Amino acid sequence: MSRKNTPVGFRLLVVAGALALRGPLLLSAQPAAAPSAAAAAPAPLVVQASTPTATIGSIYTVEKLRDPFGHGGGGGAGTAAAKLFSPDDFNIHNLSLRGIMKDASSDYALLSDPEFGVTFILRKGKLYDSKNKTVPGVTGRIDVKQKTVDLVTLDKDVQVFRLGEEEEKK
């Protein structure tokens, strides 16, 4: 919309709004004192808030988030009750396949260990833990069409997962 086509009332409203926004700033400004050699810099304005400053941790707490891989829709409290996980406890036979995804760069498989409540991601043939560190000695392959994931250890131990197979057993 050009200036010619803009209604005069709308232009007046915009100008009045701009003046209203500037009005409090002009009223709160201190009157300028006569310049003197002793006071060269103006005093800074002090802003006081009536509420405490919010931090990211106070707004976005982990306890409020739901773990999409937890049983029964559990949240942060459900994973806190799980045992502490260590790399020595890792076993590919304890994992369950939760999902397979595909994007432009590669395929992804989401696996979880229900005993410890730990999630793993298989991406580009490597298995990553929840801290995005590779799990040593484990490689894998994803077949999106067959909805299967194969994990292989250095000992040539093989575990094949099929998406939806866990629900069929129940």
Secondary structure, 3 states (H helix, E strand, C coil): CCCCCCCHHHHHHHHHHHHHHHHHHHHHCCCCCCCCCCCCCCCCCCCCCCCCCCCHHHHCCHHHCECCCCHHHCEHHHHHCCCCCCHHHCCHHHCEEEEEEECCCCEEEEEEECCCCEEEEEECCEEECCCCCEEEEEEEEEECCCCEEEEEECCCCEEEEECCHHHHHC
